[in-house]
Amino acid sequence: MSDTSRPPKMNNNFFREHSREKGLVLDFNDAAKEMDFDGSQDYVQAMDYRLHSTFSRDAEAVKARSAHAETHIIATCDDVDQENLADITCDAMTVKRAGDMHIALPEAYDFTLSRINAAALDALKLYGPEVFEETSMLLIVQRTDVDPGDCHRPHISNWHDHISGGQNTDTVYLFHNKLGTEYRFNTHKGQKIDQVEIAAPDNTLARVGGEIIHRPQTNQGDELRREWGALIVNIKPAVMTRASNYRSDNNALVKADNPLFDAFKQRAQEILDADTRLHVLDEPQTLIEYTQTDVSPT
């Protein structure tokens, strides 16, 4: 259903024309220096050679990666009325380049800032500063009406992951207001279990390993308005696909020596300071734990 009272649609052309003077920067240099926990020595990356050996996989590494990759809820976010907010239909945009310790995005994405910040801080703890610096990150956000019987993202409505078919995504951070992503699990905390399928609760932010099988839900009820986003993290350079040709522009993607960097950083901090919607959990919880889902060992 189209609503002419809404602001102009945020599509690829919208971001192509977005002012270069209006950006936001999340700088993680200070957070890296002040870290009291660095999980990098124990963290097993999705593309670790021990998981993909032609002759024999390392069982302990496989177990550790399984535990790392399992979907974890890291935060909840208070709901807001989406009705009068703009549709968002653009493609993914680069928000962090390998070699940078900061994320930069257009100010039009200010409503995502606290969730992106929480996701990036979680990644910093997992990877440690050196690997975090190597990462590149894409951000995609979608907001549209979803009719009864429809899927918000129909082109990926089937079960899928982000490792098969030559992809090499290490981690995805997913957030949404309605119709949480459905996940399929055969392990829990590295131990094999009978297969379960669980949907993420409304208004949550989750960390998901690239190999975790998932799909968007189909709307089984009345028409609703869904906001969904993903921060996609690659440690190795991302494999180029046909979709790479359709990236949305990010005119705010400045380097640290850009004259606008400090102003973008200050504006981002003001937005974070004023945000009261996001509630980061004391410790990430697996989706199975968070939803109190009973599982059975295999």
N, C-alpha and C positions, 0 to 999 in steps of 0.2 A: 504494500500500500504506500503510495507516494504522499508526502506531507509537504505542501509548498511553504509552510511556516518555518521549516527547518533551514539552517544556514546552508550555504552552497556545499555540494558534495566534495569530500576530500578524496580526490582521485589522483592518478599520476600527474595530470596536468596541473592540479592544485599545488602539488609540491614542486613541480618544475618552476612554478612562478612564485614560490614562497620566498619572502624577503631574506636575503643573505644577512641582514642586520638583526634578525630575530632567531636566536638559537639558544640552546641550553647545553651546558657541559657538566658532566659528572666526572670529577677528577679523583682517581683512586690512589694517587701517589702517597698522600698522608695516611690513608687507611692501610696501605701496604707496609709502611714503616712502623705503624703502631699495632700491627697484628699480634694477638696473643695466642693465635692458633693457626697452624699451617698444615693442612692435610695432604700436601703434595707428595710426601714420601710414601704414603700409603695408597694414594689415588691411582686407580688403573684406568687409563684412557680407553675410549672405545676402539681406537685403532692400534692399541698395544700389540706388538708382534706376538706376544705369548698367547693371545686369544685367537690368532689367525695363522698359526703355524701349519704348514702343509703336512707335516709328519705327525706331530702330537701337540695338543694344546696343554698349557700349564693349568692343571686342575685348580690350584690355589688362586691363580690369577683370574680364572673364569669365575670362581666363587666370589672373589672380592669385587670384580666388575659387576656381577649380577646384583650384589648388595648396593653398590654405588648407583647403578643405573635405575633401580626400582623407583617408581614414582614416589616423590616425597612432597608433602604440603609444607611450604615454608612461610606462608602468610595468608591472612584473610583480608578482605577489603569491603568496607561498608558500601552498600548498594546506593546508586543514585538513579534518578529518573532519566532515562535515555531518550524519552519521547521527542524532546525538542532539540536534541543534539544532531549534528550533521551526520549523514551517511558517510562511511569510510569504505572505499572500494579499491584503494591503491595496492600496488605490489610491494614486496619487501624492499627495504632500503638498508644500506650499510650505515651502521651507527658507531662501529669501532673497527679500526684498521689494525692489523698485526703491527706490533711495535709501539703502539700507543698505550698509555695507562689511563685513558679517559674515553668516555662515551659522549658523543655529540648528536643532538637531534633537533629538528625544527621546533620552535616554540608552540606550534599548533598541536604538538603531542605532549603538552604540559600535563595533561590528565593521566598519562602513563608513567610519569617521572618517578614517583615513589616506588612503584612496582619494579621498574627497571633498576633502580638503585638497589632495592632489596635483592633482586636476582643477581646483580653483578657482585655485590658484597658476598653473597653465598658462593658464587663461582670463585672469587678471590680466596676464600677460605679453603675451598676444595683443591684448587690448582696451585696455590702459592703464587707470589708476585711474579716470578720469572715466567712460568707457564701462562699466567693470566696475561702478561704483556704480549705473549706470542699470539693470543687468540684474536680472531676476527668475529664480529657479531653483526647479525642482520636483525632488523625489527620489522614485523608485519602486524598491522592492526586492521580489523574489519568491524564494521557496525552497520547492520541492516535489519530490516524487518524479516522475520522468518514465518512463512505461512504454515498452517497445519499440514503435516505429512511431508514437509520439505526439510532438507538438511542445509545448515548455514553455509557449508563449504562442500557443495555436491561433487566437485571434481576429485575430492579425496574422501568420499563417503565410505569407502571400503577400509577394512583393516590394513594398516601399513606401518612401516617404520621409516627411519631416516638413515639407515645403514645399507639396506639391500639396494641392489641395482647400481652399485658404484658410489653411493653417497657416503659421506664420512663425517656426519654431524656427531659431535661428542655429547652435547647436552642441549635441551630445549627447555626454556622457562615459559610456561603457558599460564595465561590468566583469562578470565571470562566473568560475565555476570550471570548468564543463564546457560542451560544445556551444556554442562561440563563434559569435557572429553571423556570417552570411555576407554578403559585400559584392559588389557588381557595379561594375566600373570600366571607363570608356571613356577616361579620361585618367590620366596619371601626371605629377606635378609640372607640371601645366598643359599638357602635350603630349598630343595624341590618340594612343590606342593601340587595338589590337584588343581587343575586350571580354574581360575575365577575371573570374572569380568566385572569391573567396578567403574562407575562414573564419578568423576570429581564433583564434590558439592559446589553449589553456586558460590560465586564471589570468592574464589580461592586462587592462589598463585602456587604453581607446582613446578618442581624440578623433575625432568624426565630424561633418562638416557636415550641416546639416539636409536638404540636397538629395541626399545620397548614398543610393542605392538599396540596401536591405538586407532581410534576413529572418532569423528564428530558424531554427536547424537542427531537423530531425526526428531523433529518437533512432533510429539504425540498429542499435544493439547491445542489451545487456541493460539492465534497469531501472537507473536511476541517480538520484542526488539532485543537483539543480542549484540553485545560488544565482546570481542575476542582479540587476544594478542599473543604473539610469540616472540621471544628473544632467542635467537638461534646462535649457538656458540660452536665455532670450529677451532680446533687446536691446529690441526694440519690445514693447509690451504684448502678451501672449499672446492669440491669437484664442480666444474662448470657444466651446467645443463642448459637445455633450451630456455628454461625459466630465467636463467641468468641474463638473458638478453632483454628482459622486461623489468629490470629493477626500477624502483621509484627513485627520483633524485633526492638527495639530501644536501641542500645548500648550506646547512649549518655544520657540515662535517669539517671543522677547522682543526689545524694542527696547534700544538701547544705554543708555538711562536707567533701565532696569528694575533693581530692587535685586538680582535674581538674576543679572544679566549677568556680573559679575566671577567669581562662583562657578562658573557654567557654563563660562566661559572657562578658569579654572584647571583644572577637571576635564578639559576637552578636551585641554589641554596635557599633563596627566599621562598620558592615554591615548596621545597621540602619542609622548611620550618613551619609553613602554614598548613601543611597537610595533616589532617587528623583521621583520614579514612583507613589507612593501612595499619594492620596489626601483625607484626612479625612474630612468629612463634619463638619461644625461648630456644627450642631445638627443632630442626625439621623432623616431621613424622611421616613414616611411610603412609601411603594412601590406605593400605589395609588397616594399619593401626588407627589412623585418623577417623575412618568410617566404622571402626570396631567390627570389621568383617571377619567372620570365622573362617579359618583355612585348615586344610587337612594335609599333613605330610604325605608325600607319595611313597 
